């Protein structure tokens, strides 16, 4: 059921071929990215971490993007 709701949301709200997803290591953002991918969208993932402090979420987003063939941009936030 949730899968159908996500498909409807992506199909209705994402008119472009490429979609940006704020990807973390969690199931919510990953579910949306996978739904968009399944619907034929080109996914571009974005994630972040503090300078000098890579996080599990950022590493997981990059790893998942690599496996799925998605572009992934990691934003490094300065700490000063």
C-alpha positions in Angstrom: 0.0 0.0 0.0 2.7 2.5 0.9 4.5 1.7 -2.3 1.4 2.7 -4.4 1.1 6.0 -2.4 4.8 6.8 -3.0 4.4 6.0 -6.7 1.4 8.2 -7.0 3.2 11.0 -5.1 6.3 10.9 -7.3 4.3 10.5 -10.6 2.1 13.5 -9.6 4.7 15.8 -8.2 7.9 15.1 -10.1 7.4 16.2 -13.7 11.0 16.4 -14.7 13.2 13.5 -15.8 15.7 14.2 -13.1 14.8 14.4 -9.4 16.8 15.7 -6.5 16.6 13.6 -3.3 18.0 14.7 0.1 19.3 11.2 0.9 20.3 10.0 4.3 20.9 6.5 5.6 17.3 6.2 6.6 14.4 4.3 5.0 12.2 7.4 4.3 14.5 9.1 1.8 15.7 5.8 0.4 12.1 4.7 -0.3 11.4 7.9 -2.2 14.6 7.6 -4.2 14.0 4.0 -5.1 10.4 4.8 -6.1 11.6 7.6 -8.4 14.2 5.3 -9.9 11.6 2.5 -10.5 9.4 5.1 -12.3 12.3 5.9 -14.7 13.5 9.1 -13.1 17.2 10.0 -13.0 18.0 10.4 -9.3 20.5 12.9 -8.1 21.2 12.4 -4.4 22.3 15.1 -2.0 23.7 14.6 1.4 25.9 16.5 3.9 28.2 16.3 6.9 30.2 18.7 9.0 33.7 19.4 7.9 36.1 16.7 9.2 33.2 14.7 10.6 31.9 12.2 8.1 28.7 10.6 9.2 27.1 7.3 8.8 24.2 8.9 6.9 26.5 10.6 4.4 28.5 7.5 3.9 25.4 5.4 3.4 23.9 7.9 0.9 27.2 7.8 -1.1 27.4 4.0 -1.0 23.8 3.5 -2.0 24.1 6.1 -4.8 27.2 4.3 -6.1 25.4 0.9 -6.1 22.3 2.4 -7.9 24.2 4.4 -10.4 22.9 7.7 -9.1 24.8 11.0 -9.0 25.6 12.0 -5.5 26.7 15.4 -4.2 28.0 15.6 -0.7 28.0 19.1 0.8 30.6 19.6 3.5 29.5 22.2 6.0 32.3 24.4 7.5 32.4 24.2 11.3 33.9 27.7 11.8 
